[in-house]
Amino acid sequence: MTQRARITVHPAFEVGTIDPRIFGSFVEHLGRAVYTGIYEPGHPTADAEGFRQDVADLTRELGTTVVRYPGGNFVSGYRWEDGVGPRDERPTRIDMAWRTIETNEIGTDEFVRWTAATGTEPMMAVNLGTRGVAEAAELVEYCNVPGGTELSERRRANGADAPHGIRLWCLGNEMDGPWQIGHKTAEEYGRLASQAAQAMRRVDPSIELVVCGSSSREMETFGEWERVVLEHTFDQVEYISVHAYYQERDGDRASFLASAAGFEAFMHEVIATADAVAARRHSDKRIRLSVDEWNIWYIDSFAGEDNLELLERPRLIEDVYSALDAVVAGDLLATLLRNADRVAIACLAQLVNVIAPIMTEPGGEAWRQTTFFPIALTAQHARGVTLEARTEGPRAATAKHGEVDAVSSVVTWDAAAGSLVAILTNRSPQPVELRLDAAGFRELALAESHVMVADDAGPRRTAAEAAEVAPRPLEGVVVEGAELLVTLPPESWSLIRLTAAVQPG
């Protein structure tokens, strides 16, 4: 049975400006994300530095704007000094986070050069697990001071005469998690993060700082962790992190399709907590979100860090995704855009091989997973501002999230390009006839449309299999005056782009 839904938007009602950094990603020293991921000397596409150009090309195609590095759990045991200077003098160490042999062949300077080559912005994390205030400030000095100090001159001697100018810094990673090397209570971490922030800003006052929020909404300390940490750091940071992963469990397809509803509730709860801290301080400052880890991760199939064999560049957490996963991933990204007023940064975790949209084979091809497609299309077209979208329509029952909108939507408007984009996820097993009322716009015309439909085929394990479910044109899109009419297939993700102008007056 076909259901009906209606969405109403108007150019006067904006949610917020879309920060391009929402289309970020993440490269951690984990598994094959770095070695045989972005970096593989001797590969047919490798440049003079050893970076794979096939991966760099796909990174640009994905629309990646900012890349977080070097972790992740890895950073909590990392000595940044090990990864700079002559390669033949760098130590090989045990990475305690993932029980891996780390050669330190790639470090800060190489990563920054890779971001410059790919047109992305580096987002650096400091170790507040096994190290502390001095080491965090020293890394800022190494990266951002032009010269004249011991560490800035060391960078120059290492080949980077100009400062790296890294603006975004994470104050540790998931410090609430018992799995984290050097994990802490909220009081312990909040005090340490405050001290590190103060020292780092003394070195470079222009930097922006992200303080650790909860590792997930399911943490027993969630909410209270955010409150306590922000009580310590509110005046010193711009952002608090949100980390969220989703998977289909126990065949509960309906709840999985509605994952973005839980994602949005999580973000709203963090925002409410941050605003409560602001209210208590009589402050009009608004802490924004850095959703610097989000993705679909079948974590139940991961044996855990304690059960890993000590290897160099092992194949770890290389999930392979289905068409269903792609639909959910597209909806998760749309949810970030829907909250553009408070979400400033977001990093799909991760970029290559590790729960990633890009996969590689050593010496072989790099290819797009199913999740690559909705992310790339969204990054390409969702620009400008997010508009408030009023939705009327059917609801869908889920075991985990209760009743949710059967159609999830976000509408963006790029006035400079005259581009009105609707991203629509039909979470229900029935088609939905959708009417988009774009009152306030004129001269609407269809520019392009794309759809991905979930199926029951399971993971697509090769480039060819993934390409079989790549977006295709969405048929039957009709534009009549200021209205768009379309039937959304069951369990589908769609992107429709219109050219438009704003009604005068």
C-alpha positions as CSV (number, residue, x, y, z in Angstrom):
1,M,0.0,0.0,0.0
2,T,1.4,3.4,-1.0
3,Q,1.6,6.0,1.8
4,R,1.7,9.8,1.4
5,A,3.9,12.4,2.9
6,R,4.2,16.2,2.5
7,I,7.3,18.4,3.2
8,T,7.0,22.2,3.3
9,V,10.0,24.5,3.1
10,H,10.5,28.2,2.7
11,P,13.7,30.2,2.0
12,A,12.9,32.5,4.9
13,F,13.1,29.7,7.5
14,E,16.8,28.6,7.9
15,V,18.1,26.2,10.4
16,G,21.8,27.2,9.9
17,T,24.7,27.6,7.5
18,I,26.3,24.3,6.5
19,D,29.9,24.2,7.6
20,P,31.9,22.3,4.9
21,R,33.8,20.6,7.7
22,I,30.7,18.4,8.2
23,F,32.1,16.3,5.3
24,G,35.2,15.2,7.1
25,S,36.8,11.8,7.6
26,F,39.3,10.1,9.8
27,V,42.7,8.3,9.3
28,E,44.0,6.5,12.4
29,H,47.0,4.3,12.7
30,L,44.8,1.3,12.9
31,G,44.9,-1.8,10.6
32,R,45.5,-0.8,7.0
33,A,44.1,2.8,7.2
34,V,47.6,4.2,6.8
35,Y,49.9,1.5,5.6
36,T,48.6,0.0,2.3
37,G,45.7,2.5,2.7
38,I,46.7,6.0,2.0
39,Y,50.4,5.1,1.9
40,E,52.1,2.3,-0.1
41,P,55.5,2.9,-1.6
42,G,56.0,0.8,-4.7
43,H,52.3,0.8,-5.6
44,P,51.7,1.6,-9.3
45,T,50.0,4.8,-8.4
46,A,52.3,5.9,-5.6
47,D,53.8,9.4,-5.8
48,A,57.3,10.3,-4.8
49,E,56.3,10.3,-1.1
50,G,54.7,6.8,-1.4
51,F,51.1,8.0,-1.2
52,R,48.6,6.1,-3.3
53,Q,47.1,8.5,-5.9
54,D,44.2,6.2,-6.6
55,V,43.2,6.7,-2.9
56,A,43.9,10.4,-3.1
57,D,41.6,10.7,-6.1
58,L,38.8,8.8,-4.4
59,T,39.3,11.0,-1.3
60,R,38.7,14.1,-3.4
61,E,35.7,12.4,-5.2
62,L,34.2,11.6,-1.8
63,G,34.2,15.3,-1.0
64,T,36.4,15.0,2.1
65,T,37.1,18.4,3.6
66,V,38.9,17.7,6.9
67,V,40.7,14.6,8.2
68,R,41.2,13.7,11.8
69,Y,44.6,12.1,12.8
70,P,46.3,10.0,14.2
71,G,43.5,8.6,16.3
72,G,41.3,7.4,17.8
73,N,42.4,5.0,20.4
74,F,45.9,5.0,18.9
75,V,46.6,8.5,20.1
76,S,46.3,7.7,23.8
77,G,49.6,5.8,23.7
78,Y,51.3,7.7,20.9
79,R,54.6,9.6,21.2
80,W,54.4,12.2,18.4
81,E,58.2,12.6,18.4
82,D,58.5,9.0,17.1
83,G,56.9,10.0,13.8
84,V,59.1,13.0,12.8
85,G,62.7,13.3,11.6
86,P,64.7,10.9,9.4
87,R,62.8,7.7,8.8
88,D,65.7,5.5,9.4
89,E,66.1,6.9,12.9
90,R,62.4,6.5,13.9
91,P,61.7,3.8,16.5
92,T,59.5,0.8,16.0
93,R,57.1,0.4,18.9
94,I,54.1,-1.5,20.1
95,D,50.8,0.3,19.6
96,M,48.9,-0.7,22.8
97,A,45.5,0.5,21.5
98,W,45.3,-2.1,18.7
99,R,48.2,-4.4,19.6
100,T,50.0,-3.6,16.4
101,I,53.7,-3.1,15.4
102,E,54.0,0.6,14.5
103,T,57.0,1.5,12.4
104,N,56.4,5.2,12.5
105,E,57.2,5.5,8.8
106,I,54.3,8.0,8.6
107,G,53.9,10.8,11.1
108,T,52.9,14.4,11.5
109,D,54.9,16.0,8.7
110,E,53.9,13.3,6.1
111,F,50.3,13.5,7.1
112,V,50.2,17.3,6.7
113,R,51.8,17.0,3.3
114,W,49.1,14.4,2.3
115,T,46.3,16.7,3.4
116,A,47.8,19.5,1.3
117,A,48.0,17.2,-1.7
118,T,44.4,16.1,-1.3
119,G,43.0,19.5,-0.5
120,T,41.9,18.6,3.0
121,E,42.3,20.2,6.3
122,P,44.3,18.4,9.1
123,M,42.6,17.9,12.4
124,M,45.1,16.8,15.0
125,A,44.6,14.9,18.2
126,V,46.9,15.1,21.2
127,N,47.7,12.3,23.7
128,L,46.0,12.9,27.0
129,G,46.0,9.2,28.0
130,T,49.7,8.4,28.7
131,R,51.0,12.0,28.2
132,G,49.8,15.4,29.2
133,V,50.0,19.2,29.2
134,A,53.7,19.7,28.2
135,E,53.6,17.2,25.3
136,A,50.4,18.7,23.9
137,A,51.8,22.2,23.9
138,E,55.0,21.0,22.4
139,L,53.2,19.4,19.5
140,V,51.4,22.7,18.8
141,E,54.8,24.5,18.9
142,Y,56.3,22.0,16.5
143,C,53.4,22.4,14.1
144,N,52.4,26.0,14.3
145,V,55.3,28.3,15.5
146,P,57.1,29.8,12.4
147,G,60.6,29.4,13.8
148,G,63.1,30.5,16.4
149,T,62.3,27.9,19.1
150,E,63.8,24.4,19.5
151,L,60.8,22.5,18.3
152,S,59.8,24.9,15.4
153,E,63.4,24.7,14.2
154,R,63.3,20.9,14.4
155,R,60.3,21.0,12.1
156,R,62.2,23.2,9.7
157,A,65.2,20.9,9.8
158,N,62.8,18.1,9.0
159,G,61.8,19.8,5.8
160,A,58.8,21.9,6.7
161,D,60.1,25.5,6.6
162,A,56.7,27.1,6.8
163,P,54.5,26.2,9.8
164,H,51.8,23.6,9.3
165,G,49.2,26.0,10.7
166,I,46.9,23.3,12.1
167,R,43.8,25.0,13.5
168,L,41.7,22.1,14.8
169,W,42.9,20.1,17.8
170,C,41.2,17.3,19.7
171,L,42.0,17.1,23.5
172,G,42.5,13.4,23.6
173,N,40.1,10.7,22.5
174,E,37.2,8.8,24.2
175,M,38.8,9.4,27.6
176,D,35.6,8.0,29.3
177,G,36.1,4.6,27.8
178,P,37.7,1.8,30.0
179,W,39.3,0.4,26.8
180,Q,41.2,3.7,26.4
181,I,44.9,3.6,27.4
182,G,45.0,6.1,30.4
183,H,41.2,6.5,30.6
184,K,40.0,8.9,33.3
185,T,37.0,10.0,35.3
186,A,35.2,13.1,34.2
187,E,36.8,15.2,36.9
188,E,40.3,13.9,36.1
189,Y,39.9,14.4,32.4
190,G,38.1,17.8,32.7
191,R,40.9,19.2,34.8
192,L,43.6,17.8,32.5
193,A,41.9,19.0,29.3
194,S,41.5,22.5,30.8
195,Q,45.2,22.6,31.6
196,A,46.2,21.3,28.2
197,A,43.9,23.8,26.5
198,Q,45.4,26.7,28.4
199,A,49.0,25.6,27.5
200,M,48.2,25.0,23.9
201,R,46.6,28.4,23.5
202,R,49.6,30.0,25.1
203,V,51.6,28.6,22.2
204,D,49.0,29.5,19.5
205,P,46.0,31.6,20.5
206,S,44.3,31.0,17.1
207,I,43.7,27.3,17.5
208,E,40.2,25.7,17.9
209,L,39.7,23.0,20.5
210,V,37.5,19.9,20.7
211,V,36.9,18.4,24.2
212,C,35.9,14.7,24.5
213,G,32.3,14.0,25.0
214,S,30.9,10.5,25.7
215,S,32.1,7.6,23.6
216,S,28.5,6.6,23.0
217,R,25.0,7.4,24.2
218,E,25.0,4.0,25.9
219,M,27.8,4.8,28.3
220,E,26.7,4.7,31.9
221,T,28.3,8.1,32.5
222,F,26.7,9.8,29.5
223,G,25.3,13.2,30.2
224,E,27.0,13.6,33.6
225,W,30.3,13.2,31.7
226,E,29.5,16.1,29.4
227,R,28.3,18.3,32.3
228,V,31.4,17.8,34.4
229,V,33.9,18.1,31.6
230,L,32.3,21.3,30.3
231,E,32.2,22.8,33.8
232,H,36.0,22.5,33.6
233,T,36.6,23.5,30.0
234,F,33.6,25.7,28.9
235,D,35.6,28.9,28.5
236,Q,38.5,27.2,26.6
237,V,36.9,25.1,24.0
238,E,34.7,25.6,20.9
239,Y,33.4,22.1,20.4
240,I,32.5,18.9,22.3
241,S,32.8,15.5,20.5
242,V,30.1,13.0,19.7
243,H,31.0,9.5,18.7
244,A,28.2,7.2,17.3
245,Y,28.2,3.9,15.5
246,Y,25.3,1.8,14.3
247,Q,24.7,-1.8,13.1
248,E,21.8,-4.1,12.4
249,R,21.3,-6.4,15.4
250,D,19.1,-9.5,15.7
251,G,17.5,-9.0,12.3
252,D,15.8,-5.8,13.5
253,R,15.8,-4.1,10.1
254,A,13.3,-1.4,11.1
255,S,15.4,-0.1,14.0
256,F,18.5,-0.2,11.9
257,L,16.8,1.9,9.1
258,A,15.8,4.4,11.8
259,S,19.3,4.7,13.3
260,A,19.4,8.4,12.4
261,A,16.5,9.0,14.9
262,G,18.7,7.7,17.7
263,F,21.7,9.7,16.3
264,E,19.6,12.9,16.4
265,A,18.4,12.3,19.9
266,F,22.0,11.7,21.1
267,M,23.1,15.0,19.5
268,H,20.2,17.0,21.0
269,E,20.9,15.6,24.5
270,V,24.5,16.7,24.3
271,I,23.4,20.1,23.1
272,A,20.9,20.4,25.9
273,T,23.6,19.5,28.4
274,A,26.1,22.1,27.0
275,D,23.4,24.8,27.0
276,A,22.5,24.0,30.6
277,V,26.2,24.6,31.5
278,A,26.0,27.8,29.6
279,A,22.8,28.9,31.4
280,R,24.3,28.2,34.8
281,R,27.3,30.4,33.9
282,H,24.9,33.1,32.5
283,S,26.8,32.8,29.2
284,D,25.5,33.3,25.7
285,K,28.4,31.2,24.3
286,R,27.1,28.1,22.5
287,I,29.3,25.0,22.3
288,R,29.0,23.3,19.0
289,L,29.4,19.6,18.1
290,S,32.3,17.9,16.5
291,V,30.8,14.5,15.5
292,D,34.3,13.3,14.8
293,E,33.5,9.6,14.7
294,W,30.3,8.4,13.0
295,N,29.6,5.4,10.8
296,I,28.1,1.9,10.5
297,W,30.3,-0.5,12.4
298,Y,29.4,-4.2,13.0
299,I,31.3,-4.1,16.3
300,D,29.7,-7.3,17.5
301,S,31.9,-9.2,15.0
302,F,35.1,-7.6,16.4
303,A,37.0,-9.9,18.8
304,G,38.3,-7.0,20.8
305,E,41.7,-5.5,21.4
306,D,42.8,-8.0,24.0
307,N,42.5,-10.9,21.5
308,L,44.6,-9.5,18.7
309,E,47.8,-11.0,17.5
310,L,50.8,-8.6,17.5
311,L,51.3,-7.9,13.8
312,E,52.4,-5.1,11.5
313,R,49.6,-3.5,9.4
314,P,47.0,-6.3,10.0
315,R,43.6,-6.5,8.4
316,L,41.5,-5.1,11.2
317,I,37.8,-4.1,11.2
318,E,37.5,-4.2,7.5
319,D,33.7,-4.3,7.3
320,V,32.1,-4.7,3.9
321,Y,28.8,-2.9,3.3
322,S,25.5,-3.7,1.8
323,A,22.9,-1.5,-0.1
324,L,21.0,-1.3,3.2
325,D,24.1,0.0,5.0
326,A,24.4,2.7,2.3
327,V,20.8,3.8,2.8
328,V,21.4,4.2,6.5
329,A,24.7,5.9,6.1
330,G,23.1,8.5,3.8
331,D,20.4,9.1,6.4
332,L,23.0,9.6,9.1
333,L,24.8,12.2,7.1
334,A,21.5,14.0,6.3
335,T,20.9,14.2,10.0
336,L,24.1,16.0,10.5
337,L,23.0,18.6,7.9
338,R,19.6,18.9,9.5
339,N,21.3,20.1,12.7
340,A,23.7,22.5,10.9
341,D,23.0,25.2,13.5
342,R,25.0,23.2,16.1
343,V,27.0,20.6,14.1
344,A,30.3,22.3,13.0
345,I,32.5,19.3,12.2
346,A,31.9,15.6,11.4
347,C,34.3,12.9,10.5
348,L,33.2,9.6,8.9
349,A,35.3,7.0,10.7
350,Q,37.2,5.9,8.8
351,L,38.5,6.9,5.3
352,V,40.3,3.8,4.0
353,N,39.9,0.0,4.7
354,V,38.8,0.3,8.4
355,I,35.0,0.5,8.4
356,A,35.5,2.8,5.4
357,P,33.9,3.9,2.1
358,I,37.2,3.2,0.3
359,M,38.9,-0.2,0.2
360,T,42.3,-1.1,-1.2
361,E,44.3,-4.2,-2.0
362,P,48.1,-4.0,-1.5
363,G,49.6,-3.6,-5.0
364,G,46.1,-3.6,-6.4
365,E,43.0,-1.6,-6.9
366,A,41.2,0.9,-4.7
367,W,37.4,0.8,-4.9
368,R,34.2,2.4,-3.7
369,Q,32.1,0.6,-1.1
370,T,28.3,1.1,-1.2
371,T,28.4,3.7,1.5
372,F,30.8,5.8,-0.7
373,F,28.0,6.8,-3.0
374,P,25.4,8.7,-0.8
375,I,28.2,10.4,1.0
376,A,29.9,11.7,-2.1
377,L,26.7,12.9,-3.7
378,T,25.7,14.7,-0.5
379,A,29.1,16.4,-0.2
380,Q,28.9,17.5,-3.8
381,H,25.5,19.0,-3.7
382,A,24.5,20.0,-0.1
383,R,25.8,23.5,0.2
384,G,24.7,26.9,1.6
385,V,22.1,26.6,4.3
386,T,19.7,24.0,5.7
387,L,16.1,25.0,5.6
388,E,13.5,24.1,8.2
389,A,11.5,21.2,6.7
390,R,8.0,20.6,8.1
391,T,7.0,17.0,7.5
392,E,3.6,15.5,7.6
393,G,3.2,11.8,6.9
394,P,3.3,8.2,8.1
395,R,5.1,7.0,11.1
396,A,7.1,3.8,11.4
397,A,7.2,1.6,14.5
398,T,10.6,0.4,15.7
399,A,11.7,-1.7,18.7
400,K,14.6,0.5,19.6
401,H,13.6,4.1,18.7
402,G,9.8,3.9,19.2
403,E,7.7,5.6,16.4
404,V,9.8,7.6,13.9
405,D,9.0,9.5,10.7
406,A,8.7,7.0,7.9
407,V,10.3,9.6,5.6
408,S,13.4,11.4,6.9
409,S,14.4,14.6,5.1
410,V,16.7,17.5,4.9
411,V,16.5,20.3,2.4
412,T,19.4,22.6,1.6
413,W,19.5,25.9,-0.4
414,D,22.6,27.3,-2.1
415,A,21.5,30.8,-3.1
416,A,24.7,31.6,-5.0
417,A,24.2,28.5,-7.2
418,G,20.4,28.6,-7.3
419,S,20.5,25.0,-6.1
420,L,17.7,23.5,-3.9
421,V,18.5,20.0,-2.8
422,A,16.2,17.5,-1.0
423,I,17.7,14.4,0.6
424,L,15.0,11.9,1.4
425,T,15.2,8.5,3.2
426,N,12.1,6.2,3.0
427,R,12.6,4.0,6.1
428,S,9.4,2.0,5.5
429,P,8.9,-1.2,3.6
430,Q,6.2,0.5,1.4
431,P,6.6,3.2,-1.3
432,V,5.7,6.7,-0.2
433,E,4.2,9.4,-2.5
434,L,5.9,12.6,-1.5
435,R,4.9,16.1,-2.2
436,L,7.5,18.8,-1.5
437,D,5.9,22.3,-1.2
438,A,8.6,24.9,-1.9
439,A,6.5,28.0,-1.4
440,G,8.7,31.1,-1.7
441,F,10.7,29.7,-4.6
442,R,10.0,30.2,-8.3
443,E,11.3,28.8,-11.6
444,L,11.8,25.3,-10.1
445,A,13.3,22.8,-12.6
446,L,14.7,19.4,-12.1
447,A,18.5,19.3,-12.5
448,E,19.2,15.7,-11.4
449,S,17.9,12.9,-9.2
450,H,19.5,9.8,-7.7
451,V,18.2,6.9,-5.7
452,M,19.7,3.9,-3.9
453,V,17.4,1.1,-2.8
454,A,18.2,-1.4,0.0
455,D,18.0,-5.1,-0.8
456,D,18.6,-8.5,0.9
457,A,21.8,-9.4,-1.0
458,G,24.1,-8.6,1.9
459,P,27.6,-7.2,1.8
460,R,29.1,-6.3,-1.6
461,R,32.6,-7.6,-1.4
462,T,34.1,-6.4,-4.7
463,A,34.1,-3.1,-6.7
464,A,31.9,-4.7,-9.3
465,E,29.3,-5.9,-6.7
466,A,29.2,-2.5,-5.0
467,A,28.8,-0.7,-8.3
468,E,25.7,-2.9,-9.0
469,V,23.8,-0.8,-6.3
470,A,25.3,2.6,-7.2
471,P,22.8,5.4,-7.4
472,R,20.6,5.4,-10.5
473,P,18.2,8.2,-11.7
474,L,15.0,8.4,-9.7
475,E,12.2,8.0,-12.2
476,G,8.9,9.8,-12.1
477,V,10.0,13.1,-10.5
478,V,7.5,15.8,-11.5
479,V,7.8,19.6,-10.9
480,E,4.6,21.6,-11.0
481,G,5.0,25.3,-10.1
482,A,6.5,25.4,-6.6
483,E,5.8,21.7,-5.9
484,L,7.8,18.6,-6.5
485,L,6.0,15.2,-6.6
486,V,7.8,11.8,-6.5
487,T,7.2,8.3,-5.3
488,L,10.0,7.1,-3.0
489,P,10.8,3.4,-3.3
490,P,10.7,1.3,-0.1
491,E,13.8,1.4,2.1
492,S,15.6,3.9,-0.1
493,W,17.8,6.9,-0.1
494,S,17.3,9.7,-2.6
495,L,18.8,13.0,-3.6
496,I,16.9,15.4,-5.8
497,R,18.5,18.6,-7.0
498,L,16.4,21.5,-8.4
499,T,17.4,24.8,-9.9
500,A,15.4,27.6,-8.4
501,A,15.1,31.3,-7.5
502,V,13.6,33.0,-4.5
503,Q,10.2,34.7,-5.0
504,P,10.7,38.5,-4.9
505,G,9.2,40.5,-2.0
